[in-house]
């Protein structure tokens, strides 16, 4: 009745660890959907982002990660369901 990570309750793990575990669980529980949305992605460090990216690639999932970017030069900007800016590097668009 409890989810453990390295022998401790998941709620005691860091937010980044909880996000990584949640992503893996979501992929395992709903493999037909192929899409995952992660809120609070700004809490992920580069190592955690690499783990999520590797999970997505190896399981053929698309992951939307909500992050904070004040430069306006990163990611995809949506407005009313339409893409209004696509600032991905060409090699990242298929990642």
C-alpha positions in Angstrom: 0.0 0.0 0.0 3.0 2.2 -0.2 5.4 3.2 -3.0 9.0 3.0 -1.9 12.1 4.4 -3.6 15.4 3.0 -2.3 13.6 1.7 0.8 12.0 5.1 1.8 8.4 6.3 1.2 8.2 8.2 -2.2 6.8 11.3 -0.5 10.1 11.6 1.4 12.1 11.6 -1.9 13.1 14.9 -3.6 10.6 16.5 -6.0 12.9 15.6 -8.9 13.0 12.0 -7.8 9.2 12.0 -7.5 8.9 13.4 -11.0 11.2 10.7 -12.5 9.4 7.9 -10.7 6.0 9.4 -11.6 7.0 9.6 -15.3 8.2 5.9 -15.3 4.9 4.8 -13.6 2.8 6.8 -16.1 4.6 5.2 -19.0 4.1 1.7 -17.6 0.5 2.2 -16.7 -0.7 3.8 -19.9 1.6 2.7 -22.8 -1.0 3.4 -25.5 -1.4 7.1 -24.8 2.3 7.9 -25.5 2.1 11.5 -24.1 3.0 12.7 -20.6 2.7 16.2 -19.2 5.1 17.2 -16.3 4.3 20.3 -14.3 7.0 21.9 -12.2 9.7 20.8 -14.6 11.8 23.8 -13.4 12.5 21.7 -10.4 14.5 19.2 -12.5 18.2 19.5 -12.8 20.0 18.7 -16.1 20.7 15.1 -14.9 16.9 14.6 -14.2 16.0 16.1 -17.5 18.4 13.6 -19.2 16.7 10.7 -17.3 13.3 11.9 -18.5 14.6 12.4 -22.1 16.1 8.9 -22.1 12.9 7.3 -20.7 10.9 9.1 -23.4 13.1 8.0 -26.2 13.4 4.4 -25.1 9.7 4.1 -24.5 8.7 6.2 -27.6 6.8 8.8 -25.6 6.3 12.5 -26.1 6.8 14.5 -22.9 5.6 18.0 -22.4 7.6 19.7 -19.5 6.4 22.9 -18.0 9.4 25.1 -17.2 10.2 28.7 -16.6 12.1 30.5 -19.4 12.4 34.3 -19.2 14.4 34.5 -22.4 11.7 33.5 -24.8 14.1 31.5 -26.8 13.5 28.0 -25.4 10.8 25.5 -26.3 7.4 25.9 -27.9 5.0 28.6 -27.0 1.3 27.9 -27.2 -1.6 30.4 -27.2 -5.2 29.2 -27.3 -4.1 25.8 -28.5 -2.0 27.0 -31.4 1.8 27.0 -31.6 2.9 30.7 -31.7 6.7 30.1 -31.4 8.9 27.0 -32.0 12.3 27.7 -30.6 13.7 24.2 -30.6 17.0 23.4 -32.2 16.5 21.3 -35.3 18.2 18.2 -33.7 15.9 18.5 -30.7 12.6 18.4 -32.6 12.8 14.6 -33.0 14.1 14.0 -29.5 
